[in-house]
Amino acid sequence: MPRFFASLRMTAKRAFFIILLECFRLLNSRFSLENYFNYFTEIEECFRRCRGTPTLLSTLDWALIESWKEGGIPLEAVLNGVERTFKKYQKRPKRFQKINSLAYCSQEVFQAAAELNAALTEGGVRPSGTSLAEAPFSLDEIRAYLNRNADVVEKASKACAQKDATVLAQDLQECAKSVREISSRDDWLMDLEKLEQHLTAVEDKLTAALTRGTPVELLAENRREVDRGLASSRQKMTAVQIESLERQFLKKRLFQLYEVPRLSLFYL
């Protein structure tokens, strides 16, 4: 019986975070591309500043940031959560080591996000201090960026064809074609939100294709790498958070393995 209630509590907890993430997605649709181009860099700078050393974020940390972005966690909530984590850690006695990963901040990040969500739901007004960041590039730069990415994806397709990975080669070729089609649409290029949506759709297809074409043993090794990286922080994360992080980490590894570029405008 105790095992039944423990399982029930975990199910309820998982459902809570799924509902919470959906709320953030809906809220963010009202505040399109909020701090979009600063999301990654500001989180990285905040972590370095709080830690007090010029530490480089790990692949796992970058995957975690992407999982927060994918889940619609507002930038201000992440920054508040990171700062709170370090403040609480400083108050602990016998601090023998520093915080080495953003994963340690996950619990406070979600708490800060929940508080922000409640404030927005109740008041309907976003706290001051957040504004849209304008893209620091022109229409021609965006088009050139997309065409470069299409070239690289086509190169990866040819490499797969040479290794007799015919299905994957075809999938990559179709994705490259989709990127070129996007680059030819001026109406999409001038609407960054719509453009990012189309690029995300193509990137999702890329991820699915790469996952299908990758040996099971390699996929399992990537998951073991995530487990090792989360050894000291797993207790601070929910099953939903860990699942999202694993997905983003695997995505980064696959793109690196096949030398396929990320398509998001953040990487321009």
C-alpha positions in Angstrom: 0.0 0.0 0.0 2.8 2.6 0.8 4.3 1.8 -2.6 0.9 2.6 -4.2 0.6 6.0 -2.5 4.2 6.8 -3.4 3.4 6.0 -7.1 0.3 8.2 -6.9 2.3 11.1 -5.5 4.9 10.8 -8.3 2.1 10.7 -10.9 0.5 13.9 -9.4 3.8 15.6 -9.3 4.5 14.8 -13.0 1.1 16.0 -14.0 1.7 19.3 -12.1 4.9 20.1 -14.0 3.3 19.1 -17.4 0.4 21.5 -16.7 2.9 24.2 -15.5 4.9 23.9 -18.8 1.7 24.2 -20.8 0.8 27.4 -18.9 4.2 28.9 -19.7 3.8 28.1 -23.4 0.5 29.9 -23.5 1.8 32.9 -21.6 4.8 33.2 -23.8 2.6 33.2 -26.9 1.3 36.5 -25.7 4.8 37.9 -25.2 6.4 36.7 -28.5 10.2 36.1 -28.6 10.6 37.7 -25.1 14.3 38.3 -24.7 14.8 35.6 -27.3 18.3 36.5 -28.5 19.5 37.1 -25.0 18.1 33.9 -23.4 21.2 31.7 -23.6 23.8 34.4 -23.1 22.2 36.0 -20.1 21.7 32.7 -18.3 25.4 31.8 -18.9 26.5 35.3 -17.7 24.3 35.0 -14.6 25.7 31.6 -13.7 29.3 32.8 -14.1 28.7 36.0 -12.1 27.0 34.1 -9.2 29.7 31.4 -9.2 32.5 34.1 -9.2 34.7 32.3 -11.8 34.8 32.3 -15.6 33.5 28.7 -15.7 32.5 27.3 -19.1 29.1 25.7 -19.2 29.1 22.0 -20.1 27.2 20.3 -22.9 24.7 19.2 -20.3 24.2 22.7 -19.0 23.5 24.0 -22.6 21.0 21.2 -23.0 19.3 22.1 -19.8 19.0 25.8 -20.9 17.5 24.5 -24.2 15.0 22.4 -22.2 14.0 25.5 -20.2 13.6 27.5 -23.5 11.6 24.6 -25.1 9.4 24.5 -22.0 8.7 28.2 -22.2 10.3 29.1 -18.9 10.7 32.9 -18.9 14.2 34.3 -18.8 13.5 36.3 -15.7 12.4 33.2 -13.9 15.6 31.4 -14.8 17.8 34.2 -13.7 15.9 34.6 -10.4 16.1 30.8 -9.8 19.9 30.8 -10.4 20.5 33.7 -8.1 18.3 32.2 -5.3 20.2 28.9 -5.5 23.5 30.6 -5.0 22.2 32.8 -2.1 20.9 29.7 -0.3 24.1 27.8 -1.0 26.2 30.6 0.5 24.2 30.3 3.8 25.1 26.6 4.2 27.8 25.7 6.6 31.0 23.9 5.5 31.0 24.8 1.9 33.8 22.6 0.5 33.1 23.1 -3.2 31.3 25.4 -5.6 28.2 24.8 -7.6 29.4 23.2 -10.8 26.3 22.8 -12.9 23.1 24.6 -13.7 21.2 21.4 -12.9 21.7 22.2 -9.2 19.6 25.3 -9.8 16.6 23.5 -11.4 14.4 23.4 -8.4 14.7 27.1 -7.7 14.2 27.9 -11.4 10.9 26.1 -11.5 9.8 27.6 -8.2 10.5 31.1 -9.5 8.7 30.3 -12.8 5.6 29.1 -10.8 5.6 32.4 -8.8 5.9 34.4 -12.0 3.1 32.4 -13.6 0.9 33.0 -10.6 1.6 36.8 -10.8 0.8 37.0 -14.5 -2.4 34.9 -14.1 -3.6 37.1 -11.3 -2.6 40.5 -12.6 -2.3 40.0 -16.3 0.7 42.3 -16.5 4.2 41.2 -17.0 6.7 42.6 -14.5 8.8 45.5 -15.8 12.3 44.9 -16.9 11.7 42.6 -19.8 11.5 43.8 -23.4 11.8 42.4 -26.9 15.3 42.3 -28.1 15.6 43.3 -31.7 17.5 41.1 -34.1 21.0 42.5 -34.8 21.0 41.3 -38.4 19.4 42.2 -41.8 17.2 40.2 -44.1 20.1 39.4 -46.4 22.1 38.1 -43.4 19.2 35.8 -42.4 18.8 34.5 -45.9 22.6 33.8 -46.2 22.5 32.1 -42.8 19.7 29.8 -44.0 21.4 28.9 -47.3 24.7 28.1 -45.5 22.8 25.8 -43.2 21.1 24.1 -46.2 24.5 23.6 -47.8 25.8 21.9 -44.7 22.8 19.7 -44.3 23.2 18.6 -48.0 26.9 17.9 -47.3 25.8 15.6 -44.4 23.3 14.0 -46.7 26.0 13.1 -49.2 28.2 11.7 -46.4 25.4 9.4 -45.2 24.8 8.3 -48.8 28.5 7.3 -49.1 28.0 5.2 -46.0 25.0 3.4 -47.5 22.6 5.2 -45.0 20.2 5.8 -47.8 17.1 6.6 -45.8 18.9 9.1 -43.5 20.5 10.7 -46.6 17.1 11.2 -48.2 15.7 12.6 -44.9 18.5 15.1 -44.7 18.1 16.1 -48.3 14.4 16.9 -47.7 15.3 19.0 -44.7 17.8 21.0 -46.7 15.2 21.6 -49.3 12.8 22.8 -46.7 15.4 25.3 -45.4 15.9 26.7 -48.9 12.2 27.1 -49.3 12.0 29.0 -46.1 14.9 31.3 -47.2 12.9 32.2 -50.3 9.9 33.5 -48.4 10.4 37.2 -47.6 7.2 37.3 -45.6 8.5 34.7 -43.3 12.0 36.2 -43.0 10.5 39.5 -41.9 8.4 37.9 -39.2 11.0 36.5 -36.7 8.4 34.6 -34.7 6.9 32.9 -37.7 10.4 32.2 -39.1 11.5 30.6 -35.9 8.4 28.4 -35.8 9.2 27.1 -39.3 12.9 26.5 -38.4 11.9 24.7 -35.3 9.6 22.4 -37.3 12.4 21.5 -39.7 14.8 21.0 -36.8 12.4 18.6 -35.2 12.3 16.6 -38.4 16.1 16.6 -38.5 16.3 15.4 -34.9 13.8 12.6 -35.6 15.7 11.5 -38.7 19.1 11.5 -36.9 17.6 9.5 -34.0 16.2 6.9 -36.3 19.5 6.6 -38.2 21.7 6.2 -35.1 22.7 2.8 -33.6 20.9 1.9 -30.4 24.2 1.4 -28.6 25.2 5.0 -29.2 21.9 6.3 -28.1 22.2 4.3 -24.9 25.7 5.7 -24.2 24.4 9.2 -24.5 21.8 8.5 -21.9 24.4 7.0 -19.6 26.4 10.2 -20.1 23.4 12.3 -18.9 23.0 10.0 -15.9 26.7 10.5 -14.9 26.3 14.3 -15.4 23.2 14.4 -13.2 24.6 12.2 -10.4 24.8 15.1 -7.9 21.7 17.0 -9.0 19.1 14.3 -9.9 17.3 14.6 -6.6 16.6 18.3 -7.3 14.9 17.5 -10.7 11.6 16.0 -11.5 11.0 13.2 -14.0 9.7 15.7 -16.5 12.8 17.9 -16.2 15.1 15.0 -16.6 13.3 13.7 -19.6 13.4 17.1 -21.3 17.1 17.4 -20.5 17.9 13.9 -21.9 16.1 14.8 -25.1 18.0 18.1 -25.5 21.4 16.5 -24.7 20.8 13.7 -27.1 19.8 16.2 -29.8 23.1 18.2 -29.3 25.2 15.0 -29.5 23.5 13.8 -32.7 23.9 17.1 -34.4 27.6 17.1 -33.5 28.0 13.5 -34.6 26.6 14.1 -38.1 28.0 17.6 -38.4 24.5 19.1 -38.9 23.9 22.7 -37.9 21.3 24.0 -35.5 18.8 26.1 -37.4 17.5 28.4 -34.8 18.2 32.1 -35.3 20.0 32.1 -32.0 22.9 30.4 -33.8 23.1 33.1 -36.5 
